[in-house]
């Protein structure tokens, strides 16, 4: 991505790439940002396989039975109660089902 000076901008979260373990060479690995704007913090998953479900990722970020993150002063971020939204090209919000994969979200399913 070019910057104002014409050079390449640094991509702090990495870039999309194909999964080297996929024999078909067709599975993408993408960086994904989970923002928590009310707390001015976020989580970055730098290597999110497009076939991984959001429920699997949320269980890693917010493991059941684990202490809550220090920034979650109200204890609202509990794996089983989280809802994920994605921003579409048209700047709309798409509610992402917990069993959906990243690929499903891109397709709008």
Secondary structure as the mmCIF struct_conf table of DSSP 4:
data_model
#
loop_
_struct_conf.conf_type_id
_struct_conf.id
_struct_conf.beg_label_comp_id
_struct_conf.beg_label_asym_id
_struct_conf.beg_label_seq_id
_struct_conf.end_label_comp_id
_struct_conf.end_label_asym_id
_struct_conf.end_label_seq_id
STRN STRN1 UNK A 2 UNK A 2
TURN_TY1_P TURN_TY1_P1 UNK A 4 UNK A 5
BEND BEND1 UNK A 6 UNK A 7
STRN STRN2 UNK A 8 UNK A 8
HELX_LH_PP_P HELX_LH_PP_P1 UNK A 9 UNK A 10
TURN_TY1_P TURN_TY1_P2 UNK A 12 UNK A 13
STRN STRN3 UNK A 17 UNK A 18
TURN_TY1_P TURN_TY1_P3 UNK A 20 UNK A 21
TURN_TY1_P TURN_TY1_P4 UNK A 23 UNK A 24
BEND BEND2 UNK A 25 UNK A 25
STRN STRN4 UNK A 28 UNK A 36
HELX_RH_3T_P HELX_RH_3T_P1 UNK A 37 UNK A 39
TURN_TY1_P TURN_TY1_P5 UNK A 40 UNK A 40
STRN STRN5 UNK A 41 UNK A 49
TURN_TY1_P TURN_TY1_P6 UNK A 50 UNK A 51
BEND BEND3 UNK A 52 UNK A 52
STRN STRN6 UNK A 53 UNK A 53
HELX_RH_AL_P HELX_RH_AL_P1 UNK A 54 UNK A 61
TURN_TY1_P TURN_TY1_P7 UNK A 62 UNK A 62
TURN_TY1_P TURN_TY1_P8 UNK A 64 UNK A 65
BEND BEND4 UNK A 66 UNK A 66
HELX_LH_PP_P HELX_LH_PP_P2 UNK A 67 UNK A 69
TURN_TY1_P TURN_TY1_P9 UNK A 70 UNK A 71
TURN_TY1_P TURN_TY1_P10 UNK A 73 UNK A 74
HELX_RH_3T_P HELX_RH_3T_P2 UNK A 79 UNK A 81
STRN STRN7 UNK A 84 UNK A 87
TURN_TY1_P TURN_TY1_P11 UNK A 89 UNK A 90
BEND BEND5 UNK A 91 UNK A 91
STRN STRN8 UNK A 93 UNK A 96
HELX_LH_PP_P HELX_LH_PP_P3 UNK A 97 UNK A 97
TURN_TY1_P TURN_TY1_P12 UNK A 98 UNK A 99
STRN STRN9 UNK A 101 UNK A 101
HELX_RH_AL_P HELX_RH_AL_P2 UNK A 102 UNK A 107
TURN_TY1_P TURN_TY1_P13 UNK A 108 UNK A 108
#
